[in-house]
């Protein structure tokens, strides 16, 4: 899930698309190879026309993926052919599109989101937030394979956004008068920070996507590059959100968005503060540093690095939330 909306599908234009038909056959004595092939086709969102015959819209990404799959099958003594075809009639075109209709999955997701609202103000808000976070991931996974979006997708996105906003209000009630807080709308915005990415910038990006703007677009700027006028800068000198004498940017954002009284986020802030500027030692900091250093070494892009870092911060948040501790900012 990339940070530009986390793995959205390559949508097909309204004009009648061409299609990719993949015909495959693997030796029966290679069950592992067959399973890998089927999992690859499933991950691409391919529709099954009949056993061994699969359909996908003709897009550059799909062509490249299927060509790699065909090479793999051939190397394992199997057969795979990728054919580019056009539907012969509007009726057939509609039939093909129905094979990719994700409406039922969106409807089920929307139903699950609405069912959570009965727990608002009754069930612990942190627990609901964790469930909604999973629902956000589920929505992104469906959208990644949604080649022909319908109104069901819009309904699910709206229901999730409304539920997230309601839970944020429960988690982060307004703080005492006199605390300067950000009140302007911050949803569906573009956020920018500078390379290289390390603890504070990664933690801020996680905070933005998890609690502030779940549909944020994140930009990674080279050193010296100007921040676009429409983007909200964070984590560098001159940015909208940046370090102060006493706080790193993550801690500043907690205060500016009314989250400073949240125990779990405060504990994460302590780790981030120590990793960036030292100060009061935090026992968990060494382990988090090791995880982030490993992510930096493995990641082939900044988007991949953030995905790995998000896993670490998600685990920390869930662990700290389970303690049921309460602090005052």
N, C-alpha and C positions, 0 to 999 in steps of 0.2 A: 504494500500500500504506500504508493508514493505520496509525497506531501503536496502534490498538486491535485489533491482530491483522491489520493490513494487509489490508484489502479482503476480509473474509470475506463469504460469500454471504448474501443474504436467504433464510434457510431457510424452507421451507414447512411448516406444521404437519402433524401426522399425519392430520388430517381430510382427506377428499378435496378437493383444491384445484380451483379454477376455473383455466381456461387462457386464454391470449391467443393468438389465431391472427392472424397478419399476412399479408395478401395484397397483393403488390406487383407493379408493372410499371413499367419505365422505358423511355424511347425507346432504340432500339438505337444511335442516333447520340450517346449520352451515356455512353461507357464509363467516364469518370472518376466520374460520379455513381453509376453502377451499382457500381463498386468501393467507393466510400465507403459506400454502403448495405450492401453485403455485409460489409464490415469492421465496421461498427457492429453488425450482427446477430451476427457472430462474437464480438465483444467482450462482448456480453450473454449469450453461451452459448446462443443460439437453436438449436433443432433444426430440420433441414430435413425437411418432410413431403413436399414435391414442389417442383419448380422454381417459385419465386415465392411459396411458402407456408411460413411459419415458425411454430414453436410455442415458447412460454415459459410458465412458471407465472405466474399472475395475482398479482403483488405490486405495491405502490405504486410502487416504484422502476422495475420493468419497464414499468408503464403509462406513467409519465412519459417514459421513454426512447423508447418506441415512438411515443408521441404526437409527440415532437419529430422523430423520424425521418419520420413520416407528413407532417408539415409541410414538411420539407426536400424530400421526394419530390414533393409537390404543387407546390412552388415551382420545380421543375425539369421541369415538364410531364409528370410521371409520375403514377402512381396507387398509393395505399397505403391500406388499410383495416385497422383493428385491431378484432378481434371478441372479445368475452368469451364463452366457451363452457364447458359442463360435459360431462365424459365421460359417456356414456350407460350404461356398465356397469363392473363391477370389472375385467373383462378389458381393456377399452379403457384404463381408468385405469392398469393395470399396464403396458400397452403404451406409453403416453405416458411413464411414469416411466422405462422402460428406455432411452428416447431420451436421458436425462440421466444415465445411469449412468457415473460417472467411475472405476469400480473398476480398469479396465485401466490407466489413467494412474497411479493410485496404486501399483498393483502394479509397474509399470515403474520408478517412482521408488524404491520400496522395494528392488528388485533392484539398482539403481545404488548406493544407499547401502550395502547389504551388501557389494557388490563392493569398496568402498573400504577395508573393515576389514582386508583383506589387506596394505595398505600401512602400517598403524599400526606405528610404530617402525622402519620401513624407509624410506619416502618422507618427505621433509621435511614436518613437521607443518603449517607455514604453507600449503603448497600444498594439502594435504588440507582445511584450514580454508576456503580460498577456494572449493574445489569444493563443500563442504558449504553455504557461504553461498549459492551459486547454487541448490543443491538446496532450501534454505529458501525462496528466492524462487519457485522452481517450485511448491513445495507450496502456497504462498500463492496463486499464480495459479490452480491447480486448485481450491482450496477456494473461491475467489471466485465460481466458477460451479458449485459443488456444491450444488444445491438439495435433494437427497435423500441426505444422507451415509450411507455404509455402513461396515461394520467395516474395509474396506480403508483408509479414511482414518485410522482410529485406529491401524492397524498402521504406516502410513507415518509418522505423527507420532511414534509411540514409537520407531521405528527411527532417525529423524533425531535425536530428542532424545538417545538413547543414544550415537549416533556423535558428536554435538557435545560431549557430556560427556567422552567418551574423548579427543577431540582437545584439549579444554581442558586435560585433565590432562597431555598431552604438551607443550603449548605453555607452560603455566605451572606447572611443578613447584613443590613447597613450597619457600619460601625459608628462609634461615638461622633457627635458633631465636632467639627474642627479638623477631621482627618480628610486630607485632600484625596478625592477619589475620581476616577475616570467615569463619566456618565454618558458619553456619546455612544451611539450604536457601534458595536465592534464585530458584528457578524458578517460573514462572507467577504472579509477584507483580505488585502494582500499585505503580508508581513515580511520584513526583510532584515537580515542580519549579515555579518561579514564572516568570511572564512579566515582562519581555520575554525571549525566547530569543536568546542570542548564543553566542559560540564555546564557552565552557566548558559551558554547559547542553546545547547541541546535541551537543558531543563526548561528554559523559557519556551522553546518551540513545542515541547511536550505539553506544558501548561496551557499554551494557546489552544492547541488542538483538542486537549482533553476537557478544558473547563471554560475557555473564553470564546473561542471561535472554531467550532468543530468542523466547519467547512472552509477553513482558512487556506489560502494559497501562500506557500512559503518560498521566498527567494533567497539564494545564497550569493552574496556580493563579493567580488574580489576586492582585495585591499585597495583603497583609494577610489573605488567606483562609487558614483553618486547614488544615493537612495532615490528610487523613483518617487515622483510627487504624490502618486496615489497610494504609496505603500507606507505602512507604519513600521518605522525602524526600531530595532531593539538590540541591546547588547553591544553597542559601540559608541564612541564619543560623538556627541551631537545627535544621537538618535532620540526618538520620542521617549523611549524607556531605556535607561542606562544606569550604570553604577552611581552610587552616592559615596560619601566618605565612609559611611558605616555599613552599607548594604551592597550586595551584588545585584545585578539586574533582576534575577529571579525573585529576590526578597522585595525589591522595589515594586515589582508587578503584583505581588501578593498584597501589598499595602494599597496600591492604586486601584485594585479591583475588589477591595473589600474582603480579601481572603486571609488577612493576617491573623485571624483568630482560629484558623483551622489547624488542628494539632498535627495531622499527618503531613500537610503541606509545609508547615513550619519545620518539621523534622527533616524533610527533604531539603528545605532551604539551608538548614545547618550544614548538611553534607556538601551541598553545592558551594556554600560560602567557604568551607575549609579547603575544598579542592581548588578553588580559584585564588584565594588570598590568605589561606591558613587561618590563624586565630585559634579559637577554642577547639581542641581536638574532638573528633566525632568517631566513635569506635567503628561504625559501618563504612566510613569513608574509604578505607584501604580496599575493601572488597568492591565497592562501587568504582573506584579508580581502576582496578584491574579489569572489571567488566567493560568499562568505557574504552580503555586502552586496547583491549582485544577487539572491540567493535571498530575502532579506528583502523587497526591493521587489516581486518577482514573486508571492510566495506570498499566497494569499487566506486561508490559515488556518495555525495552528501545525503541524497535521499535515502540510500540504503543505510548509511550511518545513523540517520535519525530513526529509521524503523527499528534498528537494533537498540538504540538508546531508549526508545519508548518502552520496550519490553522491560528494561531495567527499572525505569521510573514507575511503570504500572505495578510491578511487583512490590516496590518499596511502598507505594501508596496503599496497596491492598493490605500489606503486612502492618503498616502503621495504623490504618483505619480500624483493623480488627482489635487494636488495643483499647478502643473506646475512650481514649484519653481526651480531655477537654482543656484547652488553654485559652487565655485571653490575650488579644493582640495589644 
